């Protein structure tokens, strides 16, 4: 089982004209290490907020797609 699975994730912050994340697909098997790197504004923080279940519940905005943590749908 994957520890984290993201399917077709797209996310817009409130009042944003461009998505912070667009069409993200990712599977992270249990026991695997993953490094998230990228330039400023590339979506690193938004991706981790999605995995933590903080968007859109805490930050608002619009999210499409699914995020699973240990097989449980968290967003």
C-alpha positions in Angstrom: 0.0 0.0 0.0 1.2 3.5 -0.7 1.7 5.8 2.2 0.6 8.8 0.1 -1.3 8.8 -3.1 -2.3 11.9 -5.0 -4.6 11.6 -8.1 -5.2 14.5 -10.5 -4.8 17.2 -7.9 -5.5 20.8 -8.9 -5.8 23.6 -6.4 -6.6 27.3 -6.6 -6.1 29.6 -3.6 -9.0 32.0 -3.0 -9.1 34.8 -5.6 -6.2 33.2 -7.6 -6.4 33.2 -11.3 -3.8 30.5 -11.7 -3.7 27.1 -9.9 -1.0 26.6 -7.3 -1.1 22.9 -8.3 -2.3 21.5 -11.6 -2.9 17.9 -12.5 -0.5 16.4 -9.8 -0.3 12.6 -9.6 2.1 11.0 -7.1 2.5 7.7 -5.2 4.8 7.3 -2.3 5.2 3.8 -1.0 5.7 3.2 2.7 9.4 3.4 3.7 10.4 5.5 0.7 12.0 9.0 1.2 10.9 11.8 -1.0 12.6 15.2 -1.5 10.3 18.0 -2.6 12.4 20.7 -4.4 11.6 23.6 -6.7 11.8 27.3 -7.1 10.0 30.0 -5.1 6.2 29.8 -6.0 6.5 26.3 -7.6 3.9 24.7 -5.3 6.1 22.9 -2.7 4.2 24.3 0.3 0.8 23.8 -1.4 1.6 20.2 -2.1 2.5 19.5 1.5 -0.5 21.4 2.7 -2.6 19.1 0.6 -0.9 16.0 2.0 -1.5 17.4 5.5 -5.2 17.9 4.8 -5.0 21.6 5.2 -6.3 22.6 1.8 -9.0 23.6 1.1 -10.3 23.1 4.7 -8.0 25.6 6.4 -6.8 27.8 3.6 -10.0 27.9 1.5 -9.9 27.9 -2.3 -11.0 25.2 -4.7 -9.5 21.7 -5.0 -10.2 18.9 -7.5 -8.7 15.5 -7.4 -8.0 13.2 -4.4 -5.4 12.8 -1.7 -5.0 9.5 0.2 -2.9 9.0 3.3 -2.4 5.3 4.2 -5.4 4.5 2.0 -7.7 7.0 3.7 -9.3 9.7 1.5 -8.3 13.0 3.2 -9.2 15.4 0.4 
